[in-house]
């Protein structure tokens, strides 16, 4: 009989003393609008999985896609300013 054994590094990677650094938390905070826009897009896509999309569903999907693109654009522009590229 084979036993299923976890890899010790994977198990201990999330111990209490290993928390995100402030730089990692700042990066998450900067990316939060994009994360939320992606969640909205996924919600709109999930709604249409088991049925034919109505006109309202199609509009919801278009709006969600536009929000994701706008959030990506804003994040890219912020990254350019933060890193000093093009200055």
N, CA, C and O atoms as a printed pandas DataFrame, in Angstrom:
     atom_number atom_name residue_name chain_id  residue_number  x_coord  y_coord  z_coord
0              1         N          UNK        A               1    0.846   -1.172    0.000
1              2        CA          UNK        A               1    0.000    0.000    0.000
2              3         C          UNK        A               1    0.895    1.241    0.000
3              4         O          UNK        A               1    1.822    1.340    0.804
4              5         N          UNK        A               2    0.619    2.174   -0.892
5              6        CA          UNK        A               2    1.366    3.421   -0.941
6              7         C          UNK        A               2    0.701    4.452   -0.038
7              8         O          UNK        A               2   -0.524    4.572   -0.008
8              9         N          UNK        A               3    1.523    5.190    0.693
9             10        CA          UNK        A               3    1.011    6.237    1.570
10            11         C          UNK        A               3    1.188    7.589    0.892
11            12         O          UNK        A               3    2.190    7.847    0.225
12            13         N          UNK        A               4    0.208    8.427    1.076
13            14        CA          UNK        A               4    0.294    9.781    0.551
14            15         C          UNK        A               4    0.982   10.632    1.610
15            16         O          UNK        A               4    0.518   10.728    2.746
16            17         N          UNK        A               5    2.089   11.244    1.224
17            18        CA          UNK        A               5    2.865   12.041    2.165
18            19         C          UNK        A               5    3.024   13.442    1.584
19            20         O          UNK        A               5    3.325   13.596    0.400
20            21         N          UNK        A               6    2.824   14.456    2.413
21            22        CA          UNK        A               6    3.003   15.830    1.943
22            23         C          UNK        A               6    4.471   16.204    2.016
23            24         O          UNK        A               6    5.241   15.622    2.779
24            25         N          UNK        A               7    4.834   17.161    1.229
25            26        CA          UNK        A               7    6.191   17.684    1.248
26            27         C          UNK        A               7    6.282   18.655    2.412
27            28         O          UNK        A               7    5.434   19.538    2.548
28            29         N          UNK        A               8    7.294   18.506    3.249
29            30        CA          UNK        A               8    7.395   19.307    4.466
30            31         C          UNK        A               8    7.456   20.803    4.168
31            32         O          UNK        A               8    6.847   21.587    4.896
32            33         N          UNK        A               9    8.171   21.227    3.119
33            34        CA          UNK        A               9    8.263   22.649    2.801
34            35         C          UNK        A               9    6.899   23.229    2.473
35            36         O          UNK        A               9    6.594   24.358    2.859
36            37         N          UNK        A              10    6.084   22.478    1.771
37            38        CA          UNK        A              10    4.758   22.970    1.413
38            39         C          UNK        A              10    3.883   23.121    2.649
39            40         O          UNK        A              10    3.055   24.030    2.713
40            41         N          UNK        A              11    4.055   22.248    3.624
41            42        CA          UNK        A              11    3.247   22.302    4.834
42            43         C          UNK        A              11    3.697   23.456    5.728
43            44         O          UNK        A              11    2.861   24.152    6.306
44            45         N          UNK        A              12    4.989   23.660    5.845
45            46        CA          UNK        A              12    5.495   24.694    6.755
46            47         C          UNK        A              12    5.631   26.051    6.089
47            48         O          UNK        A              12    6.099   26.994    6.728
48            49         N          UNK        A              13    5.243   26.184    4.835
49            50        CA          UNK        A              13    5.383   27.472    4.146
50            51         C          UNK        A              13    4.439   28.517    4.723
51            52         O          UNK        A              13    4.668   29.711    4.530
52            53         N          UNK        A              14    3.408   28.116    5.410
53            54        CA          UNK        A              14    2.422   29.064    5.907
54            55         C          UNK        A              14    2.361   29.083    7.432
55            56         O          UNK        A              14    1.281   29.221    8.007
56            57         N          UNK        A              15    3.481   28.948    8.072
57            58        CA          UNK        A              15    3.511   28.997    9.534
58            59         C          UNK        A              15    3.261   30.425   10.012
59            60         O          UNK        A              15    3.392   31.374    9.240
60            61         N          UNK        A              16    2.903   30.573   11.281
61            62        CA          UNK        A              16    2.501   31.871   11.818
62            63         C          UNK        A              16    3.572   32.941   11.698
63            64         O          UNK        A              16    3.246   34.102   11.451
64            65         N          UNK        A              17    4.832   32.590   11.863
65            66        CA          UNK        A              17    5.883   33.600   11.871
66            67         C          UNK        A              17    6.259   34.082   10.486
67            68         O          UNK        A              17    7.006   35.053   10.365
68            69         N          UNK        A              18    5.777   33.452    9.456
69            70        CA          UNK        A              18    6.114   33.849    8.097
70            71         C          UNK        A              18    4.932   34.600    7.490
71            72         O          UNK        A              18    4.035   33.998    6.900
72            73         N          UNK        A              19    4.947   35.905    7.641
73            74        CA          UNK        A              19    3.868   36.740    7.144
74            75         C          UNK        A              19    4.366   37.582    5.978
75            76         O          UNK        A              19    5.574   37.725    5.791
76            77         N          UNK        A              20    3.452   38.138    5.194
77            78        CA          UNK        A              20    3.884   38.953    4.060
78            79         C          UNK        A              20    4.593   40.222    4.533
79            80         O          UNK        A              20    4.273   40.787    5.579
80            81         N          UNK        A              21    5.554   40.641    3.735
81            82        CA          UNK        A              21    6.273   41.870    4.059
82            83         C          UNK        A              21    5.399   43.063    3.703
83            84         O          UNK        A              21    4.381   42.916    3.026
84            85         N          UNK        A              22    5.798   44.245    4.159
85            86        CA          UNK        A              22    5.016   45.431    3.818
86            87         C          UNK        A              22    5.069   45.711    2.318
87            88         O          UNK        A              22    4.107   46.242    1.764
88            89         N          UNK        A              23    6.163   45.368    1.655
89            90        CA          UNK        A              23    6.246   45.552    0.203
90            91         C          UNK        A              23    5.243   44.641   -0.502
91            92         O          UNK        A              23    4.598   45.057   -1.465
92            93         N          UNK        A              24    5.111   43.412   -0.032
93            94        CA          UNK        A              24    4.140   42.488   -0.626
94            95         C          UNK        A              24    2.708   42.968   -0.381
95            96         O          UNK        A              24    1.861   42.881   -1.270
96            97         N          UNK        A              25    2.441   43.472    0.818
97            98        CA          UNK        A              25    1.111   43.997    1.119
98            99         C          UNK        A              25    0.802   45.232    0.277
99           100         O          UNK        A              25   -0.332   45.412   -0.167
100          101         N          UNK        A              26    1.806   46.085    0.055
101          102        CA          UNK        A              26    1.617   47.258   -0.805
102          103         C          UNK        A              26    1.323   46.838   -2.240
103          104         O          UNK        A              26    0.481   47.442   -2.904
104          105         N          UNK        A              27    2.012   45.806   -2.720
105          106        CA          UNK        A              27    1.776   45.310   -4.078
106          107         C          UNK        A              27    0.356   44.762   -4.209
107          108         O          UNK        A              27   -0.305   44.986   -5.223
108          109         N          UNK        A              28   -0.106   44.054   -3.202
109          110        CA          UNK        A              28   -1.472   43.527   -3.221
110          111         C          UNK        A              28   -2.469   44.677   -3.223
111          112         O          UNK        A              28   -3.466   44.641   -3.944
112          113         N          UNK        A              29   -2.198   45.692   -2.416
113          114        CA          UNK        A              29   -3.087   46.853   -2.354
114          115         C          UNK        A              29   -3.156   47.573   -3.699
115          116         O          UNK        A              29   -4.229   48.011   -4.114
116          117         N          UNK        A              30   -2.013   47.697   -4.385
117          118        CA          UNK        A              30   -2.002   48.327   -5.710
118          119         C          UNK        A              30   -2.784   47.507   -6.729
119          120         O          UNK        A              30   -3.419   48.068   -7.621
120          121         N          UNK        A              31   -2.741   46.175   -6.600
121          122        CA          UNK        A              31   -3.404   45.298   -7.563
122          123         C          UNK        A              31   -4.860   45.015   -7.221
123          124         O          UNK        A              31   -5.552   44.359   -8.000
124          125         N          UNK        A              32   -5.341   45.490   -6.082
125          126        CA          UNK        A              32   -6.696   45.162   -5.643
126          127         C          UNK        A              32   -7.782   45.581   -6.640
127          128         O          UNK        A              32   -8.714   44.800   -6.837
128          129         N          UNK        A              33   -7.733   46.765   -7.289
129          130        CA          UNK        A              33   -8.773   47.072   -8.282
130          131         C          UNK        A              33   -8.822   46.055   -9.428
131          132         O          UNK        A              33   -9.903   45.709   -9.904
132          133         N          UNK        A              34   -7.670   45.583   -9.862
133          134        CA          UNK        A              34   -7.635   44.570  -10.918
134          135         C          UNK        A              34   -8.187   43.242  -10.409
135          136         O          UNK        A              34   -8.922   42.563  -11.126
136          137         N          UNK        A              35   -7.850   42.875   -9.208
137          138        CA          UNK        A              35   -8.356   41.627   -8.630
138          139         C          UNK        A              35   -9.879   41.666   -8.541
139          140         O          UNK        A              35  -10.551   40.701   -8.904
140          141         N          UNK        A              36  -10.415   42.774   -8.062
141          142        CA          UNK        A              36  -11.867   42.898   -7.933
142          143         C          UNK        A              36  -12.546   42.914   -9.303
143          144         O          UNK        A              36  -13.626   42.345   -9.464
144          145         N          UNK        A              37  -11.926   43.556  -10.284
145          146        CA          UNK        A              37  -12.489   43.562  -11.639
146          147         C          UNK        A              37  -12.484   42.155  -12.228
147          148         O          UNK        A              37  -13.436   41.760  -12.900
148          149         N          UNK        A              38  -11.412   41.394  -11.979
149          150        CA          UNK        A              38  -11.356   40.008  -12.448
150          151         C          UNK        A              38  -12.449   39.161  -11.792
151          152         O          UNK        A              38  -13.058   38.315  -12.446
152          153         N          UNK        A              39  -12.694   39.390  -10.504
153          154        CA          UNK        A              39  -13.749   38.650   -9.803
154          155         C          UNK        A              39  -15.113   38.984  -10.404
155          156         O          UNK        A              39  -15.941   38.094  -10.598
156          157         N          UNK        A              40  -15.346   40.260  -10.697
157          158        CA          UNK        A              40  -16.609   40.644  -11.333
158          159         C          UNK        A              40  -16.776   39.975  -12.699
159          160         O          UNK        A              40  -17.868   39.522  -13.045
160          161         N          UNK        A              41  -15.697   39.917  -13.467
161          162        CA          UNK        A              41  -15.761   39.256  -14.771
162          163         C          UNK        A              41  -16.056   37.766  -14.611
163          164         O          UNK        A              41  -16.866   37.207  -15.349
164          165         N          UNK        A              42  -15.405   37.134  -13.658
165          166        CA          UNK        A              42  -15.677   35.710  -13.417
166          167         C          UNK        A              42  -17.122   35.492  -12.994
167          168         O          UNK        A              42  -17.757   34.534  -13.435
168          169         N          UNK        A              43  -17.645   36.362  -12.150
169          170        CA          UNK        A              43  -19.049   36.252  -11.743
170          171         C          UNK        A              43  -19.967   36.350  -12.950
171          172         O          UNK        A              43  -20.909   35.569  -13.086
172          173         N          UNK        A              44  -19.691   37.310  -13.825
173          174        CA          UNK        A              44  -20.522   37.469  -15.031
174          175         C          UNK        A              44  -20.418   36.242  -15.931
175          176         O          UNK        A              44  -21.412   35.826  -16.526
176          177         N          UNK        A              45  -19.234   35.666  -16.034
177          178        CA          UNK        A              45  -19.060   34.474  -16.866
178          179         C          UNK        A              45  -19.746   33.260  -16.249
179          180         O          UNK        A              45  -20.335   32.448  -16.962
180          181         N          UNK        A              46  -19.672   33.137  -14.940
181          182        CA          UNK        A              46  -20.299   31.998  -14.260
182          183         C          UNK        A              46  -21.813   32.038  -14.433
183          184         O          UNK        A              46  -22.453   31.001  -14.610
184          185         N          UNK        A              47  -22.380   33.241  -14.382
185          186        CA          UNK        A              47  -23.832   33.377  -14.540
186          187         C          UNK        A              47  -24.288   32.815  -15.883
187          188         O          UNK        A              47  -25.370   32.237  -15.982
188          189         N          UNK        A              48  -23.472   32.984  -16.906
189          190        CA          UNK        A              48  -23.884   32.567  -18.253
190          191         C          UNK        A              48  -23.486   31.134  -18.604
191          192         O          UNK        A              48  -23.719   30.697  -19.731
192          193         N          UNK        A              49  -22.900   30.403  -17.683
193          194        CA          UNK        A              49  -22.442   29.041  -18.001
194          195         C          UNK        A              49  -23.576   28.084  -18.347
195          196         O          UNK        A              49  -23.457   27.305  -19.293
196          197         N          UNK        A              50  -24.653   28.129  -17.611
197          198        CA          UNK        A              50  -25.692   27.115  -17.782
198          199         C          UNK        A              50  -26.899   27.594  -18.576
199          200         O          UNK        A              50  -27.950   26.953  -18.572
200          201         N          UNK        A              51  -26.742   28.735  -19.264
201          202        CA          UNK        A              51  -27.855   29.217  -20.064
202          203         C          UNK        A              51  -27.335   30.041  -21.232
203          204         O          UNK        A              51  -26.171   30.441  -21.260
204          205         N          UNK        A              52  -28.202   30.283  -22.181
205          206        CA          UNK        A              52  -27.853   31.160  -23.293
206          207         C          UNK        A              52  -27.851   32.593  -22.775
207          208         O          UNK        A              52  -28.834   33.036  -22.181
208          209         N          UNK        A              53  -26.760   33.322  -22.993
209          210        CA          UNK        A              53  -26.695   34.687  -22.461
210          211         C          UNK        A              53  -27.771   35.589  -23.073
211          212         O          UNK        A              53  -27.967   35.615  -24.288
212          213         N          UNK        A              54  -28.448   36.313  -22.213
213          214        CA          UNK        A              54  -29.435   37.292  -22.677
214          215         C          UNK        A              54  -28.699   38.586  -23.026
215          216         O          UNK        A              54  -27.481   38.680  -22.876
216          217         N          UNK        A              55  -29.454   39.574  -23.492
217          218        CA          UNK        A              55  -28.852   40.870  -23.807
218          219         C          UNK        A              55  -28.270   41.500  -22.542
219          220         O          UNK        A              55  -27.211   42.128  -22.588
220          221         N          UNK        A              56  -28.958   41.333  -21.423
221          222        CA          UNK        A              56  -28.455   41.860  -20.152
222          223         C          UNK        A              56  -27.148   41.172  -19.760
223          224         O          UNK        A              56  -26.217   41.826  -19.291
224          225         N          UNK        A              57  -27.080   39.855  -19.953
225          226        CA          UNK        A              57  -25.853   39.119  -19.666
226          227         C          UNK        A              57  -24.709   39.587  -20.554
227          228         O          UNK        A              57  -23.578   39.740  -20.092
228          229         N          UNK        A              58  -25.007   39.813  -21.828
229          230        CA          UNK        A              58  -23.974   40.273  -22.759
230          231         C          UNK        A              58  -23.453   41.643  -22.352
231          232         O          UNK        A              58  -22.251   41.896  -22.422
232          233         N          UNK        A              59  -24.349   42.531  -21.926
233          234        CA          UNK        A              59  -23.910   43.856  -21.456
234          235         C          UNK        A              59  -23.073   43.740  -20.199
235          236         O          UNK        A              59  -22.064   44.429  -20.045
236          237         N          UNK        A              60  -23.501   42.859  -19.296
237          238        CA          UNK        A              60  -22.754   42.656  -18.047
238          239         C          UNK        A              60  -21.341   42.148  -18.352
239          240         O          UNK        A              60  -20.372   42.599  -17.740
240          241         N          UNK        A              61  -21.226   41.215  -19.293
241          242        CA          UNK        A              61  -19.908   40.707  -19.686
242          243         C          UNK        A              61  -19.045   41.793  -20.324
243          244         O          UNK        A              61  -17.859   41.905  -20.014
244          245         N          UNK        A              62  -19.632   42.588  -21.210
245          246        CA          UNK        A              62  -18.873   43.672  -21.849
246          247         C          UNK        A              62  -18.379   44.682  -20.822
247          248         O          UNK        A              62  -17.225   45.110  -20.865
248          249         N          UNK        A              63  -19.264   45.063  -19.894
249          250        CA          UNK        A              63  -18.861   46.021  -18.856
250          251         C          UNK        A              63  -17.750   45.452  -17.984
251          252         O          UNK        A              63  -16.805   46.159  -17.634
252          253         N          UNK        A              64  -17.865   44.173  -17.633
253          254        CA          UNK        A              64  -16.854   43.543  -16.789
254          255         C          UNK        A              64  -15.510   43.460  -17.527
255          256         O          UNK        A              64  -14.459   43.695  -16.932
256          257         N          UNK        A              65  -15.549   43.126  -18.816
257          258        CA          UNK        A              65  -14.303   43.081  -19.601
258          259         C          UNK        A              65  -13.661   44.469  -19.691
259          260         O          UNK        A              65  -12.442   44.605  -19.584
260          261         N          UNK        A              66  -14.493   45.495  -19.887
261          262        CA          UNK        A              66  -13.961   46.861  -19.950
262          263         C          UNK        A              66  -13.343   47.277  -18.616
263          264         O          UNK        A              66  -12.310   47.946  -18.588
264          265         N          UNK        A              67  -13.981   46.876  -17.502
265          266        CA          UNK        A              67  -13.407   47.192  -16.179
266          267         C          UNK        A              67  -12.059   46.516  -15.982
267          268         O          UNK        A              67  -11.133   47.112  -15.433
268          269         N          UNK        A              68  -11.953   45.268  -16.431
269          270        CA          UNK        A              68  -10.673   44.553  -16.303
270          271         C          UNK        A              68   -9.605   45.255  -17.138
271          272         O          UNK        A              68   -8.489   45.473  -16.665
272          273         N          UNK        A              69   -9.940   45.606  -18.369
273          274        CA          UNK        A              69   -8.962   46.289  -19.219
274          275         C          UNK        A              69   -8.562   47.641  -18.638
275          276         O          UNK        A              69   -7.387   48.007  -18.675
276          277         N          UNK        A              70   -9.521   48.378  -18.106
277          278        CA          UNK        A              70   -9.215   49.682  -17.504
278          279         C          UNK        A              70   -8.328   49.512  -16.268
279          280         O          UNK        A              70   -7.395   50.287  -16.055
280          281         N          UNK        A              71   -8.622   48.502  -15.462
281          282        CA          UNK        A              71   -7.813   48.262  -14.260
282          283         C          UNK        A              71   -6.394   47.839  -14.645
283          284         O          UNK        A              71   -5.427   48.252  -14.005
284          285         N          UNK        A              72   -6.272   47.019  -15.685
285          286        CA          UNK        A              72   -4.933   46.617  -16.149
286          287         C          UNK        A              72   -4.153   47.819  -16.668
287          288         O          UNK        A              72   -2.958   47.956  -16.409
288          289         N          UNK        A              73   -4.849   48.693  -17.408
289          290        CA          UNK        A              73   -4.198   49.897  -17.926
290          291         C          UNK        A              73   -3.714   50.784  -16.782
291          292         O          UNK        A              73   -2.583   51.270  -16.804
292          293         N          UNK        A              74   -4.571   50.994  -15.784
293          294        CA          UNK        A              74   -4.192   51.824  -14.637
294          295         C          UNK        A              74   -3.015   51.216  -13.883
295          296         O          UNK        A              74   -2.102   51.932  -13.471
296          297         N          UNK        A              75   -3.035   49.909  -13.705
297          298        CA          UNK        A              75   -1.940   49.239  -13.003
298          299         C          UNK        A              75   -0.646   49.352  -13.795
299          300         O          UNK        A              75    0.418   49.568  -13.215
300          301         N          UNK        A              76   -0.725   49.207  -15.107
301          302        CA          UNK        A              76    0.476   49.340  -15.940
302          303         C          UNK        A              76    1.016   50.760  -15.874
303          304         O          UNK        A              76    2.228   50.964  -15.803
304          305         N          UNK        A              77    0.120   51.742  -15.897
305          306        CA          UNK        A              77    0.561   53.127  -15.793
306          307         C          UNK        A              77    1.170   53.429  -14.436
307          308         O          UNK        A              77    2.152   54.167  -14.354
308          309         N          UNK        A              78    0.612   52.878  -13.377
309          310        CA          UNK        A              78    1.171   53.074  -12.039
310          311         C          UNK        A              78    2.533   52.417  -11.933
311          312         O          UNK        A              78    3.445   52.975  -11.322
312          313         N          UNK        A              79    2.683   51.232  -12.524
313          314        CA          UNK        A              79    3.961   50.514  -12.471
314          315         C          UNK        A              79    5.042   51.317  -13.192
315          316         O          UNK        A              79    6.190   51.355  -12.750
316          317         N          UNK        A              80    4.676   51.952  -14.293
317          318        CA          UNK        A              80    5.626   52.761  -15.031
318          319         C          UNK        A              80    6.076   53.940  -14.202
319          320         O          UNK        A              80    7.259   54.280  -14.198
320          321         N          UNK        A              81    5.155   54.569  -13.501
321          322        CA          UNK        A              81    5.487   55.721  -12.647
322          323         C          UNK        A              81    6.317   55.279  -11.456
323          324         O          UNK        A              81    7.291   55.946  -11.109
324          325         N          UNK        A              82    5.955   54.169  -10.821
325          326        CA          UNK        A              82    6.657   53.698   -9.629
326          327         C          UNK        A              82    8.087   53.312   -9.949
327          328         O          UNK        A              82    9.001   53.647   -9.196
328          329         N          UNK        A              83    8.297   52.601  -11.070
329          330        CA          UNK        A              83    9.643   52.148  -11.393
330          331         C          UNK        A              83   10.483   53.231  -12.058
331          332         O          UNK        A              83   11.699   53.086  -12.183
332          333         N          UNK        A              84    9.843   54.309  -12.483
333          334        CA          UNK        A              84   10.579   55.402  -13.103
334          335         C          UNK        A              84   10.891   55.173  -14.562
335          336         O          UNK        A              84   11.723   55.886  -15.122
336          337         N          UNK        A              85   10.265   54.216  -15.195
337          338        CA          UNK        A              85   10.512   53.937  -16.608
338          339         C          UNK        A              85    9.904   55.075  -17.429
339          340         O          UNK        A              85    8.775   55.495  -17.175
340          341         N          UNK        A              86   10.646   55.562  -18.397
341          342        CA          UNK        A              86   10.144   56.602  -19.268
342          343         C          UNK        A              86   10.276   57.998  -18.686
343          344         O          UNK        A              86    9.791   58.959  -19.281
344          345         N          UNK        A              87   10.916   58.128  -17.547
345          346        CA          UNK        A              87   11.054   59.460  -16.934
346          347         C          UNK        A              87   12.363   60.095  -17.310
347          348         O          UNK        A              87   12.650   61.215  -16.887
